[in-house]
Amino acid sequence: HDLGYWQVRIKAVRINGEEMDICKDGTCRGVVDTGTSHLGVPAPYDKQIEKLLRRDAGDVLDCRHVDGALVEIELMEGKVITLHPFNYMRRLPLRDGVSVGSANGVQVNSSKQATPPQNATEVMHTDPIFLMQNSTVQQAAPRETGTESGAVKRHCSPRTMAVKLPEPLGPKLFILGEPVLHRYYTVYDWEKKRVGFSLANNRWNNMDPKEIHSQKGSLPKEVDMLLMQKEMKVSRPKVSPEIGEETVFMQVKVQLKMRSI
């Protein structure tokens, strides 16, 4: 807690019982953060862990029901935090080639200003994905098909993000966000500077994982969802260091053309 965060020491990280190399030197720590929606993993190990946790969606509509890997985070004091796919998976399956994660993750802002692009605003597009309640997933005019029959291949991806922080917090710092804190009830002892973990009394924890994996899940009733991914790069003048925080507002115009499916 000396650095302003509730921290725990991590002894080992295992996926399906296999210990990862990342914490074998004994320097891993975890920040317990209620304001983070993801599980933060030190870069570059985040790519390896994301690959191990990713699964083909098949006919699953809710990725929390996919049969995936078990994640174990063993703390120095002996407590083992376990995470199932229904804890760490993003709910919606995505078409291969589509990502909703952050490319940069958590990192320290650089004081160097990047070379601005020629245009003030540069937008990158991906094909929108229509997710309908009729137990199917449709692509809006896909450029390619996953199989000869025209089915689009979909995948389930974990809610992980890269953490790129130098000492004294980093470099091997995990951020224990919602995937952990929705599964565990946590107690913070200010006097002894310690954190306690206990399984929360919620619906997911009270279900048998095998029962969860045997279901396809469903999308919210009577809800049609349009998922679009855009990346915007904005060039602006260098900000004075005297300004503590900066807020940037961007207005985007989106034009939709709906067609019957």
Residue, then its C-alpha position, 0 to 999 in steps of 0.5 A: h500500500d506504500l505506493g498508493y495501491w492495494q497490492v498483493r504478492i503473486k507467487a505463481v500463475r497457472i493456466n490449466g495447471e501449467e505454471m507460466d514463467i512470468c512469476k518464477d523470479g518472485t517479483c510479481r505483484g498484483v494491484v486490486d483495483t475495483g475501477t478496472s474492468h479487465l485482468g491486467v497482465p504484464a507485457p509482453y506476457d499478455k499476448q501469450i496468456e491471451k492466446l492460451l485463453r482464447r477459444d473458438a466460439g462454435d455455436v455458443l452465443d454467450c462466451r461465458h458458457v464456453d469450455g475454456a481454461l482454468v486460471e490460477i493466481e497463487l498468492m505468496e500467503g498461500k491463497v489461490i485465486t481461480l478464474h473460469p471462462f465465465n469470469y474472464m471471457r467477454r460476453l459476445p463472440l467476435r468474428d476472427g480479425v475483429s478485436v475490441g481490446s486496447a493495443n496499448g494497454v496500461q502504460v506511463n504517458s510519454s512526454k514525447q509527442a508523436t509525429p502528427p498524421q497528415n490529416a487531423t483525424e485518421v479513422m480506421h474501419t472494420d466491418p460491423i457485426f450484427l448480433m441478433q436474438n435468433s440464435t445466429v450471428q450475421q456479418a454485414a457484407p463480410r469480405e471473406t467466409g470462414t468455410e466453403s459453406g459460407a459460415v463465418k468463424r467466430h472466437c471468444s476472447p478474454r478480458t485481458m489487457a497489457v500492463k506496461l509500467p516501470e519500477p517501482l510499480g512494474p514491470k511484473l504487475f498484474i491488475l486484478g480488476e472485475p474478473v477477480l472482484h466479481r468472483y471474490y468478496t474482498v476486505y481491506d485491512w487498513e491497520k495491517k495493510r492486507v487484503g482478504f479474498s473470499l468467494a462471493n455469494n452470487r449466481w455464477n459461483n453457486m453454479d456447477p462449472k460443468e453445468i455452465h459449459s453445457q449451455k450455449g447461452s443467449l443474447p439479451k432478449e429483444v435487443d439487436m446489437l451493432l458492434m463497430q470498431k473505430e480507431m481515431k488518431v487526433s493531433r493537437p498542440k503540446v499541452s503545458p505541464e502546468i495543466g494537471e488533467e486534460t479532457v478531449f471531446m470528439q464528435v463522430k457521425v455514423q451513418l447506418k444502412m439497415r437491411s432485412i436478414 
